[in-house]
Amino acid sequence: MNDEREQVGVGPWEGPWPDDDRLDPELLRDGDRRNVVDAYRYWRHDAIVADLDERRHDFHVAIENWEHDFNIGSVVRTANAMGAAAFHIVGRRRWNRRGAMVTDRYQHEHHHPTPGDLARWAGARGIHLIGIDNLPGSRALETYDLPRNAMLVFGQEGPGLSDAMRAECEATLHIEQFGSTRSINAGAAAAIAMHAWVRRHTFGQNPGDSRASLA
């Protein structure tokens, strides 16, 4: 059986050498097996980041990092897929990058030692802190009008949002559930919340027109 990893990406460039300064000569020569969409094949890393900067959405993502939660990488990977403006790590500066699958290299990363530091950073820029957790008194994500300039804030698997972080959020939202489980995985909850913002502010106002398109 062939190794599926061998099928990812493209091999060395075939044909006349392209005249495009966004392309990386080494990738053209050796092939491009990175975890990027086909439209970015052979592009230099800085060229990809620059292009993403022209199309990123207005929402940010923040994750508390007190216990080196392995879900952080998954949240960051989804933030990249959903076109988040940036992601923010609150607490320990070092975080578990394994689940990010190198997607963090294409995002803007910020670190804040405490929830208060995050709140001051967001407040100075008119960004609303919106916590995501199924806590008593939380409101339903499905019926809440997410602001465009929002920072979706996530706690860790298990303990969820800290009391200090919840105190800084202007609202805490939960995801409606219909089965027997008390909660869903933190990475899955983050994906649902980010997609809710995308549906509201990308497809909600201009159906069929997504800024995620590279066309």
Wavefront OBJ file of the C-alpha trace (Angstrom):
o trace
v 0.000 0.000 0.000
v 1.312 3.458 -0.880
v 2.019 5.872 1.948
v -0.705 8.557 1.769
v 1.830 11.193 2.756
v 3.562 10.656 -0.585
v 0.400 11.791 -2.351
v 0.201 15.181 -0.611
v 1.304 18.193 -2.612
v 3.177 18.274 -5.887
v 6.560 17.208 -7.190
v 9.227 19.331 -8.886
v 8.022 21.934 -11.374
v 7.771 20.677 -14.939
v 8.090 22.911 -17.974
v 9.516 26.402 -18.444
v 10.599 28.097 -15.207
v 7.775 30.477 -14.113
v 8.456 34.212 -13.807
v 6.730 34.922 -10.486
v 8.585 36.362 -7.495
v 6.040 34.792 -5.111
v 7.437 31.352 -5.935
v 10.254 29.656 -4.037
v 13.079 28.341 -6.266
v 13.822 25.472 -3.883
v 10.194 24.335 -3.826
v 10.040 24.550 -7.618
v 13.155 22.407 -7.807
v 12.299 19.841 -5.117
v 8.497 19.834 -5.001
v 6.045 21.189 -2.449
v 4.626 18.773 0.140
v 3.479 21.369 2.682
v 0.061 21.485 4.313
v -1.247 24.327 2.137
v -4.098 24.627 -0.359
v -3.207 23.981 -3.990
v -3.449 27.674 -4.852
v -0.361 28.263 -2.694
v 1.778 25.487 -4.139
v 5.409 26.586 -4.647
v 4.757 29.960 -2.975
v 7.316 31.363 -0.535
v 6.206 31.324 3.094
v 6.285 35.133 3.399
v 4.297 35.485 0.174
v 1.558 33.230 1.560
v 1.373 35.214 4.803
v 1.212 38.485 2.871
v -1.611 37.179 0.697
v -3.523 35.899 3.728
v -3.147 39.322 5.328
v -5.187 40.752 2.459
v -8.116 38.419 3.160
v -8.157 37.626 6.880
v -11.440 38.005 8.718
v -12.066 40.416 11.572
v -12.403 37.884 14.382
v -9.603 36.814 16.719
v -9.214 33.635 18.763
v -7.830 33.413 22.295
v -6.955 30.238 24.201
v -6.052 29.896 27.857
v -2.862 27.889 28.339
v -2.344 26.901 31.953
v -1.898 23.123 31.608
v -0.310 22.701 28.140
v -3.618 21.478 26.680
v -3.140 19.409 23.511
v -6.341 20.902 22.050
v -4.678 24.283 21.533
v -3.011 23.097 18.342
v -6.351 21.960 16.948
v -7.913 25.336 17.740
v -5.065 27.160 15.999
v -5.368 24.917 12.937
v -9.077 25.741 12.685
v -8.337 29.441 13.189
v -6.087 29.251 10.148
v -8.736 27.418 8.123
v -11.417 29.960 9.063
v -9.168 32.948 8.292
v -8.857 34.386 11.798
v -7.061 37.707 12.073
v -4.768 36.307 14.778
v -4.654 33.886 17.664
v -3.770 34.752 21.248
v -2.241 32.536 23.914
v -3.107 33.513 27.484
v -0.966 32.161 30.304
v 2.126 30.125 29.554
v 3.987 31.321 26.483
v 4.937 27.805 25.357
v 1.992 25.803 24.081
v 1.408 22.365 22.559
v 1.881 22.957 18.823
v 1.544 19.363 17.661
v -2.095 19.582 16.573
v -1.518 22.823 14.667
v 0.163 20.907 11.811
v 2.495 23.880 11.183
v -0.486 26.147 10.359
v 0.599 28.512 13.149
v 3.472 29.627 10.898
v 0.934 31.345 8.654
v -0.927 33.112 11.474
v -0.182 36.110 13.668
v 0.444 34.996 17.245
v 0.172 37.128 20.393
v 0.913 36.229 23.998
v -0.729 37.691 27.114
v 0.322 36.646 30.631
v -3.142 37.122 32.194
v -6.798 37.544 31.194
v -6.524 41.183 32.250
v -3.671 41.740 29.806
v -5.751 40.211 27.013
v -8.729 42.414 27.908
v -6.626 45.568 27.839
v -5.158 44.630 24.448
v -8.603 43.935 23.000
v -10.247 46.977 24.583
v -7.651 49.327 23.103
v -8.669 48.041 19.663
v -12.428 47.930 20.113
v -12.537 44.130 20.099
v -15.288 42.371 22.070
v -14.271 39.396 24.240
v -16.791 36.581 23.816
v -16.257 33.486 25.951
v -17.286 30.063 24.678
v -18.196 27.581 27.431
v -21.276 25.738 28.700
v -21.420 27.458 32.063
v -24.419 28.427 34.213
v -25.798 31.721 32.962
v -24.292 31.365 29.478
v -26.347 32.223 26.400
v -26.905 30.152 23.267
v -24.353 30.722 20.513
v -26.989 29.878 17.928
v -29.188 32.882 18.796
v -26.526 35.395 19.858
v -25.606 38.143 17.405
v -21.827 37.800 17.317
v -20.155 41.175 16.794
v -17.886 41.544 13.786
v -14.951 42.731 15.909
v -15.034 39.726 18.202
v -12.409 37.700 19.983
v -13.682 34.191 20.648
v -12.151 33.023 23.924
v -11.703 29.369 24.816
v -10.650 27.647 28.014
v -8.916 24.318 28.385
v -10.300 20.832 28.009
v -11.891 19.928 31.338
v -11.796 23.113 33.449
v -12.992 25.380 30.630
v -12.799 29.152 30.998
v -11.136 30.361 34.166
v -13.129 32.597 36.518
v -10.703 35.428 35.766
v -11.243 35.100 32.026
v -14.990 34.829 32.301
v -15.019 38.068 34.306
v -13.315 39.843 31.395
v -15.769 38.592 28.736
v -18.803 40.694 27.892
v -20.759 37.502 27.174
v -20.292 33.762 27.604
v -21.935 31.536 25.037
v -22.645 27.824 24.981
v -23.316 25.482 22.068
v -26.727 23.809 22.240
v -26.462 20.030 22.617
v -29.101 17.370 22.142
v -27.498 14.137 23.310
v -26.453 12.621 26.625
v -22.893 13.971 26.898
v -22.284 16.856 29.259
v -19.854 18.625 26.935
v -18.017 18.368 23.634
v -14.292 18.461 22.923
v -12.728 21.921 23.219
v -11.323 21.738 19.703
v -14.720 20.816 18.274
v -16.431 23.606 20.206
v -13.917 26.115 18.872
v -14.549 24.999 15.299
v -18.302 25.387 15.719
v -17.947 28.859 17.234
v -15.579 30.103 14.529
v -17.846 28.785 11.804
v -20.790 30.558 13.434
v -18.878 33.847 13.042
v -18.045 33.026 9.429
v -21.659 32.225 8.592
v -22.840 35.448 10.236
v -20.318 37.878 8.777
v -19.032 36.279 5.575
v -21.953 34.391 4.071
v -24.684 36.121 6.045
v -24.314 39.479 4.291
v -23.081 38.359 0.869
v -24.376 34.852 0.138
v -22.067 32.932 -2.159
v -19.233 35.457 -1.782
v -16.478 34.255 0.509
v -13.277 36.170 1.257
v -11.616 32.785 1.613
v -11.585 32.400 -2.164
v -8.208 32.831 -3.864
v -9.806 33.589 -7.199
l 1 2 3 4 5 6 7 8 9 10 11 12 13 14 15 16 17 18 19 20 21 22 23 24 25 26 27 28 29 30 31 32 33 34 35 36 37 38 39 40 41 42 43 44 45 46 47 48 49 50 51 52 53 54 55 56 57 58 59 60 61 62 63 64 65 66 67 68 69 70 71 72 73 74 75 76 77 78 79 80 81 82 83 84 85 86 87 88 89 90 91 92 93 94 95 96 97 98 99 100 101 102 103 104 105 106 107 108 109 110 111 112 113 114 115 116 117 118 119 120 121 122 123 124 125 126 127 128 129 130 131 132 133 134 135 136 137 138 139 140 141 142 143 144 145 146 147 148 149 150 151 152 153 154 155 156 157 158 159 160 161 162 163 164 165 166 167 168 169 170 171 172 173 174 175 176 177 178 179 180 181 182 183 184 185 186 187 188 189 190 191 192 193 194 195 196 197 198 199 200 201 202 203 204 205 206 207 208 209 210 211 212 213 214 215
